[in-house]
């Protein structure tokens, strides 16, 4: 019994000395005082959060959630996505008329090129993990086909944004206004198949 107490006392002293030991410069050193590099990353700009939210909104409208084996995005749905005039091409055309998207591009336009690249990278990398990556079937994940479709939607939004940034902001707003006026004057109800 006495030997166990001695061993415990030695362990306590070693741990205490290890945590509160002096470093080579004679300063107090705590073992767990290293900076957390995850919190020192670059700040998320509001435009980045808006762009990611925009991509997620489009993905949920076009791809939807995969909840079970019977309620999911299938390979047949993915083939429809890959058609020459499929939903991604319709999305690209609709984005040129979306006033909210054009205003977001106006905000992104004011940022430097590195910030723009970071925003577009984050937006392109926005998609749900597959069920295999999650290890379970859940609406928090997606089928492999669903993930590919989400990636296609994200890349469509980003590529359209890059093309639209090449044009002046005033021209984008004017073109969108003319398209929206022409559509409303015809009286047709144009709906994007989402």
C-alpha positions in Angstrom: 0.0 0.0 0.0 2.9 2.4 0.9 4.5 1.7 -2.5 1.4 2.6 -4.4 1.2 6.0 -2.5 4.9 6.6 -3.3 4.3 5.9 -7.0 1.3 8.2 -7.1 3.2 11.0 -5.3 6.1 10.7 -7.9 3.6 10.8 -10.8 1.9 13.9 -9.3 5.3 15.6 -9.0 6.3 14.7 -12.5 3.0 16.0 -14.0 3.2 19.2 -11.9 6.8 19.8 -12.9 6.0 19.0 -16.6 3.1 21.5 -16.8 4.8 24.3 -14.9 8.4 23.8 -15.9 10.6 26.7 -16.9 11.7 26.9 -20.5 15.3 27.5 -21.6 14.8 31.3 -21.1 13.7 30.9 -17.5 10.1 31.8 -18.3 7.1 29.8 -17.1 5.9 27.5 -19.7 2.6 25.7 -19.9 2.4 22.7 -22.1 -1.0 23.6 -23.5 -0.3 27.2 -24.2 0.4 26.8 -27.9 -1.7 29.1 -30.1 -4.7 27.6 -31.8 -4.0 28.0 -35.5 -7.5 27.2 -36.5 -8.8 30.4 -34.8 -6.1 32.6 -36.4 -7.3 31.9 -39.9 -8.4 34.7 -42.2 -11.7 36.3 -41.3 -14.8 35.3 -43.2 -16.0 38.3 -45.2 -19.7 38.8 -45.4 -19.7 38.4 -49.1 -18.2 34.9 -48.7 -21.0 33.9 -46.3 -23.6 35.3 -48.7 -22.1 33.5 -51.7 -22.0 30.2 -49.8 -25.6 30.7 -48.6 -26.6 31.5 -52.2 -25.0 28.3 -53.5 -26.6 26.2 -50.7 -30.0 27.7 -51.5 -29.7 26.8 -55.2 -28.4 23.3 -54.3 -31.4 22.7 -52.0 -33.8 23.9 -54.6 -32.3 22.0 -57.5 -31.0 18.8 -55.9 -32.9 18.6 -52.6 -32.2 16.4 -49.6 -31.6 12.7 -49.8 -33.3 11.3 -46.7 -33.5 7.5 -47.4 -32.9 4.9 -50.0 -36.3 5.6 -51.4 -36.2 9.4 -51.1 -32.9 10.4 -52.6 -31.1 11.8 -55.6 -30.4 9.0 -58.1 -28.2 8.4 -61.1 -31.2 8.9 -63.3 -31.6 12.4 -61.8 -27.9 13.0 -62.4 -28.3 12.1 -66.1 -31.0 14.7 -66.4 -28.6 17.2 -64.8 -26.0 16.4 -67.5 -28.3 17.1 -70.4 -27.2 19.8 -72.9 -30.1 22.0 -71.9 -30.5 20.7 -68.4 -31.1 22.5 -65.1 -27.5 23.9 -64.8 -27.8 25.7 -68.1 -31.2 27.1 -67.0 -29.7 28.1 -63.7 -26.9 30.0 -65.5 -29.5 31.9 -67.6 -31.6 32.6 -64.6 -28.6 34.0 -62.6 -28.1 36.7 -65.2 -31.6 38.0 -64.4 -31.4 37.6 -60.6 -31.1 41.1 -59.0 -30.0 39.7 -55.6 -27.1 37.8 -57.3 -26.1 40.8 -59.3 -25.9 43.0 -56.2 -23.8 40.3 -54.5 -21.5 40.4 -57.4 -21.3 44.2 -57.0 -20.1 43.6 -53.4 -17.6 41.0 -54.5 -16.3 43.3 -57.2 -15.1 45.8 -54.6 -12.8 43.1 -53.0 -9.2 42.4 -54.0 -8.5 39.5 -56.3 -7.2 37.2 -53.5 -10.5 37.7 -51.6 -12.5 37.0 -54.7 -10.5 33.8 -55.4 -11.1 32.7 -51.8 -14.9 33.4 -52.1 -15.1 31.4 -55.3 -13.1 28.6 -53.9 -15.3 28.3 -50.8 -18.4 28.5 -53.0 -17.1 25.7 -55.3 -16.3 23.6 -52.3 -19.8 23.8 -50.9 -21.6 20.5 -51.0 -22.8 17.8 -48.5 -20.7 14.7 -47.8 -21.8 11.4 -49.2 -23.6 8.9 -47.0 -20.5 6.7 -47.3 -18.3 9.5 -45.9 -20.8 10.1 -43.1 -21.1 6.4 -42.3 -24.9 6.5 -42.2 -28.0 7.4 -44.3 -29.1 10.8 -43.2 -30.4 14.1 -44.6 -27.1 15.6 -43.4 -25.4 13.7 -46.3 -26.1 13.0 -49.9 -25.9 10.2 -52.4 -22.8 10.1 -54.6 -25.0 11.2 -57.5 -26.5 14.0 -55.4 -23.0 15.2 -54.3 -22.0 15.3 -58.0 -25.1 17.4 -58.8 -24.4 19.7 -55.9 -20.9 20.2 -57.2 -22.2 20.9 -60.7 -24.6 23.5 -59.2 -21.8 25.2 -57.2 -19.5 25.3 -60.2 -22.3 26.7 -62.4 -22.9 29.5 -60.0 -19.2 30.3 -59.7 -18.4 30.1 -63.4 -21.5 32.3 -64.1 -20.3 34.8 -61.5 -16.8 34.9 -63.0 -18.3 35.6 -66.5 -20.6 38.3 -65.1 -17.8 40.0 -63.2 -16.1 40.6 -66.6 -19.0 43.0 -67.5 -19.5 46.4 -65.8 -22.0 46.4 -62.9 -24.3 48.9 -64.5 -24.5 46.8 -67.7 -25.5 43.8 -65.6 -28.2 45.7 -63.8 -29.6 47.2 -67.0 -29.7 43.8 -68.8 -31.4 42.2 -65.8 -33.9 45.0 -65.6 -34.7 44.8 -69.4 -35.1 41.0 -69.2 -37.4 41.2 -66.2 -39.4 44.0 -67.8 -39.8 42.0 -71.1 -40.8 38.9 -69.2 -43.4 40.7 -67.2 -44.8 42.6 -70.2 -45.4 39.3 -72.1 -47.4 38.1 -69.2 -45.8 34.7 -69.3 -44.9 32.9 -66.1 -41.4 31.7 -66.7 -40.4 29.2 -64.0 -37.1 27.6 -63.8 -37.4 23.8 -63.3 -35.9 23.5 -59.9 
